[in-house]
Amino acid sequence: MTGPAATFGFRDVDPAEKPRLVRGVFDRVASRYDLMNDLMSGGVHRLWKDAVAARLNPQPGETIIDCAGGTGDMARRFAKMARRAQERRGGPDASVIVVDYNAEMIAAGRERGGEPEIVWAVGDAQRLPLPDACANAYVISFGIRNVTDISAALAEARRVLKPGGRFLCLEFSQPATEALRRAYDAYSFKVIPQIGQWVAKDRESYQYLVESIRRFPDQKTFVGLIEKAGFSRAGYTNFTGGVAAMHHGWAI
């Protein structure tokens, strides 16, 4: 092992191995990823994403990084919102840069078409192929728990943001009550892998995704990591009783 263990679901693995293992998961699920999100959440993930986009409030002329942006469903929201603002009051085009480690996910996004503001790139959240202080906003949705080193990814987010830049992270989190936690665990471990087997023909990948959620830091612990990365005014908003949470911070 090359350093402290990295998490891969409930397993602890060599950090050098995790990128390959995660890439394999998303290579297998890329073509059915958006459909599976709808089935697993009953479509509620769309409401969570709409809330994040509203909080971001994209503006004309802004550069927005959609890290771990996958098939581009968040990027399309950002581009459309920025264009509507542009139509109301003018200004230059926004630029939405989708960066994802997995080429299969990027390819699936390109095949679905995109908005003219979107640029696609394959890249690592821990080593973004972007210069310092180049972006007005950075968003990562359901991706940060898959990186090998969460703190390194947060430091990169801080690096690429301009002074005053916005950081937003949408991620599965910890339900706020014990009753909801028990119900969510039962659904996650019994139903989601089975849906993966039926729809994507891949139970193992969805078992990993469920396990990775359980290994992710709780809301307050994650706030501490955001602050340690250099962000100010960090906090979070729970969605659906803490099943997911939107974390935020400012590059000040």
NORQUI-V830834 format. One record per backbone hydrogen bond with DSSP energy under -1.0 kcal/mol. NH is the residue of the N-H (numbers start at 0). CO is the residue of the C=O. E is the energy in kcal/mol with one decimal. If there is no record, write none. Layout:
{{NH,CO,E} {NH,CO,E}}
This chain:
{{5,12,-3.2} {7,10,-2.9} {10,7,-1.8} {12,5,-3.4} {16,13,-2.1} {17,13,-1.2} {20,16,-2.0} {21,17,-3.0} {22,18,-2.5} {23,19,-2.0} {24,20,-1.6} {25,21,-2.2} {26,22,-2.4} {27,23,-1.7} {28,24,-1.5} {29,25,-1.3} {31,28,-1.1} {32,29,-1.1} {35,31,-2.7} {36,32,-2.0} {37,33,-1.9} {38,34,-2.3} {39,35,-3.0} {40,36,-1.9} {41,37,-1.2} {42,37,-1.1} {43,40,-1.5} {45,42,-1.4} {47,43,-1.9} {48,44,-2.3} {49,45,-2.3} {50,46,-2.1} {51,47,-1.9} {52,48,-2.5} {53,49,-2.3} {54,50,-2.1} {55,51,-2.5} {56,52,-2.4} {61,58,-1.7} {63,94,-3.0} {64,136,-2.7} {65,96,-3.0} {66,138,-2.3} {67,98,-2.1} {68,98,-1.5} {71,68,-2.6} {75,71,-2.3} {76,72,-1.1} {77,73,-2.4} {78,74,-2.7} {79,75,-2.2} {80,76,-2.3} {81,77,-2.5} {82,78,-2.2} {83,79,-2.2} {84,80,-2.0} {85,81,-2.1} {86,82,-2.4} {87,83,-1.4} {88,84,-1.9} {89,85,-3.0} {94,61,-2.9} {95,116,-2.5} {96,63,-2.9} {97,118,-3.2} {98,65,-2.0} {99,120,-1.9} {105,101,-1.8} {106,102,-2.6} {107,103,-2.2} {108,104,-2.1} {109,105,-2.6} {110,106,-2.2} {112,109,-1.5} {117,114,-1.9} {118,95,-2.7} {120,97,-2.1} {122,99,-1.4} {126,123,-1.5} {129,127,-1.8} {132,158,-2.6} {133,159,-1.4} {134,159,-2.3} {135,62,-2.4} {136,62,-1.5} {137,165,-2.5} {138,64,-3.0} {139,167,-1.8} {141,169,-3.8} {145,142,-1.6} {146,143,-1.1} {152,148,-1.9} {153,149,-2.3} {154,150,-2.2} {155,151,-2.0} {156,152,-2.0} {157,153,-2.2} {158,154,-2.1} {159,155,-2.1} {161,134,-3.0} {163,250,-4.7} {164,161,-2.5} {165,135,-2.1} {166,248,-2.6} {167,137,-2.3} {168,246,-2.5} {169,139,-2.0} {170,244,-2.1} {172,242,-2.3} {175,240,-3.2} {180,176,-2.2} {181,177,-2.4} {182,178,-2.1} {183,179,-2.7} {184,180,-2.5} {185,181,-2.2} {186,182,-2.2} {187,183,-3.0} {188,184,-2.6} {189,185,-1.6} {190,186,-2.2} {191,186,-1.5} {194,190,-2.5} {195,191,-2.5} {196,192,-1.9} {197,193,-2.4} {198,194,-3.1} {199,195,-1.1} {201,195,-2.1} {206,202,-2.0} {207,203,-2.2} {208,204,-2.0} {209,205,-1.9} {210,206,-2.4} {211,207,-2.9} {212,208,-1.4} {213,209,-1.4} {214,210,-1.3} {221,217,-2.5} {222,218,-2.0} {223,219,-1.8} {224,220,-1.5} {225,221,-2.2} {226,222,-2.5} {227,223,-2.2} {228,224,-1.4} {229,226,-1.7} {230,225,-1.6} {231,249,-3.0} {234,247,-1.8} {236,245,-2.0} {238,243,-3.1} {242,239,-1.2} {243,238,-1.8} {244,170,-2.5} {245,236,-2.8} {246,168,-3.0} {247,234,-2.4} {248,166,-1.7} {249,231,-2.2} {250,164,-2.7} {251,249,-1.3}}
